Structures are given as C-alpha cells and as structure tokens.
C-alpha cells in the first residue's frame, strides 16, 4: 500500500507525459438561430465526431508530412463590437477556442471593422444555451447579440497537440503514451519497441511542439554502472550534446551523452543541500557534475567532491568555476572507496574536533549501499566525544514490498552494524514499476568508524564494474 501511495503522490513530479487523446463526441447538433427571412430558422451545423483529430490518411506515416494533417472544420462564432472585445474575451475565456498557434479573434469581413468574430470551442458551445449564467449575463451587459454564427476554419499540423499527432500516426490499438525528460535544449526519450519504426517522426513532433527543444535523443541501452551514462541516438535536430541547465537557481553545463544527469532529482538535491549550513563540511563521494556539491558550496559549506568518470570530473570543475565556488570545492577523480579511504580519512580527524557538521553524500543508488563497508575501522583513535560524527546520506534502489526495511537491512549488513531505530529513510521517487529510489540517513556509528585494534576492518568485495580506476585528468573545458 505504501508503495502504491508513493507512486500516486509522485506522479505529478515526473517528466512530461503524452497522454492518448480523449475520444471526442459530436457536441454541436442543429441550433435554432434568428433568420433575416423570418423569426427563426434552423441551421444545421455538422461536426465530425473527432473534430480535432487529423485525417485518417496519416495513419502509419513514418516520415512526417505536415501538409497531410490539414483539414477544414466548422466552429461557432460570436459577432462582438470592437469596443467591448477585451471584456467579452475575458468573460468567455473558458468557452473560446484554444488551439496551438490559432487566434481566437478574426476580422468580420461583412462589416467596416466595427465588429470582430470571436471563435468558440464547439466542445463547450453547441448553442446559445451552452453559455453559463455568468457568461450569458456578461453578453447581455455588453450588448452582444447571443447569436451563433458558423465559421469555416483551416486546421493544420501547427494547430494540433503532440498527443493528437502521435495517436493519429501510430497503429490503432497500440499504446501511444510516451514521455521525455527535458535537459536544456535536449529532449531525452525512452521509446518502446513498437514505437521504434516511428522514432524519427516522434522526435520531429516533440521538437516542433516544444519551444526551445532543438535535439531529441532516444536511450538505446541501460545506464552503464561504471560511469553512469548510456548510449543514445539522435532522433531529430542538431547533434549538440552540451546542455545548459538551471536547477534551483544554479547553472550547470555538461555533455549529456558522457555524464549522468537526472532532472527529476532537483527536489532531492535541494532537500539535502538545505540540511547543510555555512561552515559545514560535505564529502560528495559520487558527485557527478556537481548538483549536490555546487549548491552546498554556494550555501557556505566546504566541499570535497569526487567522481570516477573523467568527463564528470572535468564538468564538475567547470561548474564550480562558472558558479564561482571553485575556491570552496576540492575535486577528485577517484573510485568511491578510494576517496573514502584516502581524502575522507585524512580530513576526518581534524573535522571531528571542529564545530561544523560533517555530511557524507553517496548518490549512486545502484551500488552506494555496498560502499558503506569502506567506513569500517576507517580511523584508529576515538575522539573524546561522539557529538560531531558524520551524517551519511546513502541512496539505494529497492524492488521489495517494504523498500524502507530493505535498504536499512542492506546498509546494516554493509556497515556490519545494525541501523534499525538509528536512521531515517526518505522516499525519493519511483524509477520503474516495483522499483523505488530511497535515501537512508544516519549518523555514522563510532563502533563502525573507529577500529578497536591497529588493523582496519577488511572491506567487502567491491562490485566488479567499480574496480576500474581512472588516471586523474587536469584537462580544462
């Protein structure tokens, strides 16, 4: 039940989804309107059942032909005096037509410019009785005749929504729901197998319908567990993978094809950074391009940031410079365990005697829990008190029914010390069906950190992908 509730609550924070267009019904039957030849006459306004759907001939299209989506539709309209036009538009804002790239006010060709035609949404207005009481009262107060006219309107590809185009093109009966993550000018997709024959068309549609998107890519394999990046192919637009992203007021630049970046973690980045304060120390074991390290330094913390991926390391340095915190962030290009048993071990003794809090961030959810054993017996001389022991934020994935219990148990095994009732678990997000991302927060137990003899506890076997080492690079961007 807790897993289900989490998915419902977090669905609003996920990346943009293209939902299949709803089935449209004929909402505009015959309407009785005044006639110049008599008191009234019947005007038959015939609407197609799927008014806003593209023509059926586009089904199965794999190369985008925008002209094929063009059609003429009939919509209701009101003749409105120009003097009260703005007031009428405001009063009828829920009933006017709302289509991408389409104006809702036109010149009335039958007069000398004293009137305008206000186009209405046929799904909301089928006759004068469709107006709400407030709308009808407003029209009377502005002396607007409650007489509907029919208007022939050219509907083109530019006036269609993304989901309408995709639903029209992909085969009937197949799921057309698709999603993308926005990373600067790049739209990142995870297409399903049945969508692949239409991948270039889908990419073009997404680029057309989302201003600022100039490149659409599709993920072609799972994330590499060593460097946390994945192969991708360009579906549409320019092959420029260097993105500029602003998150929580901080600017980042990086090559999206060679580093790890997830826009859906912005809330989590902010949550943890807000737990630090000026004068604190932050050890970011798997820093990436700096989404924890840079804002923590901007808030006044002293930061030691590390990442195994040479590209992430270089962009981390670059982002520190462009945000003017390079003087507060020391950067390293090391394996995570080597970073803990090297720079972290060297700095901890002095920091434990200080007043500032110590934070250790371990955001590598596929493997981070297995790196906790690097803290076993890290130091030899126990301080006089344990008031300033480091706080660890360790991330992990879980597919268990009780992910909270699962990650605590795994963290306990790796530390060799029980964390039950000595930690808190924060749900970050649902990353896939039956797969949650969690954050375990705890004070590093002194029984783990300090060895009782002269030898450090032997660490557990490191996962094979992470055993690769990289030479430190000083290449500038």
ZIRAFEN-V84514 format. One record per backbone hydrogen bond with DSSP energy under -0.5 kcal/mol. NH is the residue of the N-H (numbers start at 1). CO is the residue of the C=O. Records with the same first field share a line. If there is no record, write none. Layout:
NH->CO / CO
This chain:
5->1
6->2
7->3
8->4
9->5
10->6
11->7
13->10
14->11
16->180
18->178
19->17
27->25
31->43
33->31 / 41
35->38
38->35
41->33
43->31 / 41
44->42
45->43
46->44
47->45
51->48 / 49
53->50
58->55
59->56
60->169
61->58
64->62
66->64
68->65
69->66
70->67
71->155
73->153
75->151
77->149
78->118
80->78 / 116
82->114
84->81
85->82
88->84
89->85
90->86
91->87
92->88
93->90
95->92
96->92
97->119
100->159
102->99
106->117
108->115
109->107
111->108
116->80
117->106
118->78 / 116
119->104 / 117
120->76
121->95
122->120
124->121
125->121
126->124
130->127
131->128
136->132
137->133
138->134
139->135
140->136
141->137
142->138
143->140
144->139
145->143
147->145
149->77
151->75
153->73 / 151
155->71 / 153
156->154
159->156
160->157
165->161
166->162
167->163
168->164
169->165
170->166
174->171
178->18
180->16
181->188
183->181 / 186
186->183
187->215
188->181 / 186
189->187 / 217
190->179
195->192
196->192 / 193
198->195
199->196
202->198
203->199
204->200
205->201
206->202
207->203
208->204
209->205
210->206 / 207
213->210
214->185 / 212
215->185
216->236
217->187
218->233
219->189
220->231
221->231
224->229
228->224
233->218
235->216 / 233
236->216
238->214
240->238
241->239
243->241 / 254
245->252
247->245 / 250
250->247
252->245
254->243
256->241 / 254
258->255
259->255
265->262
266->263
269->265
270->266
271->267
272->268
273->269
274->270
275->272
276->273
279->300
280->277
281->357
282->302
283->359
284->282 / 304
285->283 / 361
286->361
287->284 / 306
290->287
291->287
294->290
295->290
296->292
297->293
298->294
299->295
300->297
301->296
302->280
303->301 / 328
304->282
305->303 / 330
306->284
307->332
313->309
314->310
315->311
316->312
317->313
318->314
319->315
320->316
321->317
322->318
323->319
324->321
325->320
326->320
328->325
329->325
330->303
331->329
332->305
339->335
340->336
341->337
342->338
344->339
345->340
346->342
347->343
348->344
349->345
351->347
352->348
353->349 / 350
354->351
359->281
360->391
361->283 / 359
362->393
364->362
367->364
368->364
370->367
371->367 / 368
372->369
374->371
375->372
376->373
377->448
378->375
379->449
382->380
389->386
391->358
392->390 / 442
393->360
394->392 / 440
395->362
396->438
397->365
398->436
403->401
406->402
407->403
408->404
409->405
410->406
411->407
412->408
413->409
414->410
415->411
416->412
417->412
422->419
424->441
426->439
428->437
429->437
431->429 / 435
432->435
435->432
436->398
437->429
438->396 / 436
439->426
440->394
441->424 / 439
442->392
443->422
444->390 / 442
448->445
449->445
450->446
451->379 / 449
466->463
467->464
468->465
